[in-house]
Amino acid sequence: MRHREVASDSSSVRGERSRRVAAEKQSQEKTPPDSPMRRWLHPSRVVRRCAWLHALLLCVYVCIPFVVKSFPAIQAKIVFQNSGRPLPLLVLDSLLVGLPLGNLSRPSEFNLSSSRAFFVPSTDGVLLGAWYIPAHGFSSADFPSSRPIVLYLHGNTGHRGGSHRVELYRVASLHGFDVVAFDYRGYGDSSNVSPSEDGVVADAVSVFEWISARSTSAIHMWGHSLGSGIATKTARLLSERGTPPRSLVLEAPFNNLREAARAHPLAKLYGLFPCFDWFFVSPLEASGLRFTSDEHVVHVKAPVTILHAKDDWIIPYSLGVKLYESARGRPASSGPVKLLLVDGEHGHGHKYLVRSAELSQLLRELASASRAGGGEE
């Protein structure tokens, strides 16, 4: 009996061993030692591929400054990231940065009821797509009215229908303002003309004068990001003509394009690159792109308010502070200068100061000043 049990155990062990050997043999037959997969994953080959990849990335990193330096069209595109993007990129904008896919001729598609779209002629035969958003409770048929107007100048990406921009229009409307928002040349549904500093400033002047020819209301010029540079230069030109805006509001502004370029997050990739200014900044200035707001603001004859979030990672609030210091050098007769810094703990960043208590308070103060000056019905 005991011999049978031992024999049985031995046979089971041999059976298990033979099954393992068969399984290993089958595995070897499926993946032979010299299979492409084994060769691909061989450590020496992986090391070589990583070395080639690093060399390629280094080559691209070194070549980019020379490409930017050599092609003015690329330099302008860095500043003016306007429309004309392929559909896949527009969809990506919609998902990542809140740029809605909609028909700009129908503001209702951007959750702006009682608003209307129109075009404003600018210089050189350019037509500018624009919206009129009436104060809450009123109709777009009321224009022109005696209510105060916010003329909004947006930043360098997308168009006037960006979600954070629409949010600002709605908040201003709730505070009793009519809003006029427009797209610069080359943006949105405006004429497909390459933008330039002089061109977009001419557009802003044209829209301001178009409104002034139809309404005696107080016009508060509001510029965000790159729009702050456009608004400041526009306000200077209007001041020199004797027709300044009622006030100038600069949201997330910079003092000049040179320092804004150095402080941009993408510039940090090349912060230690030799001759950074020669490669990246000087070509912008050679192309006529300067936006020296710190020089222009001194000549603006209207109250100036600078609004900046301390957690702005696109344009550091320190540049807004520098612009404020420049504005303080204006004559007292030009009007007061105010700096509103919003704590970073609120997370408003570069685009969402519209959700801050400071912005709502500013709108209330502007509305009150407009009533005192006879700018509201």
Secondary structure, 3 states (H helix, E strand, C coil): CHHHHHHHHHHHHHHHHHHHHHHHHHHHHHCCCCCHHHHHCCHHHHHHHHHHHHHHHHHHHHHHHHHHHHCHHHHHHHHCECCCCCHHHHHHHHHHCCCCCCCCCCHHHHCCCCCEEEEEECHHHCEEEEEEECCCCCCHHHCCCCCCEEEEECCCECCCCCHHHHHHHHHHHHCCCEEEEECCCCCCCCCCCCCCHHHHHHHHHHHHHHHHCCCCCCEEEEEECHHHHHHHHHHHHHHHCCCCCCEEEEECCCCCHHHHHHHCHHHHHHCCCCCHHHHHHHHHHHCCCCCCHHHHHHHCCCCEEEEEECCCCCCCHHHHHHHHHHHCCCCHHHCCEEEEEECHHHCCCCCCHHHCHHHHHHHHHHHHHHHHCCCCC
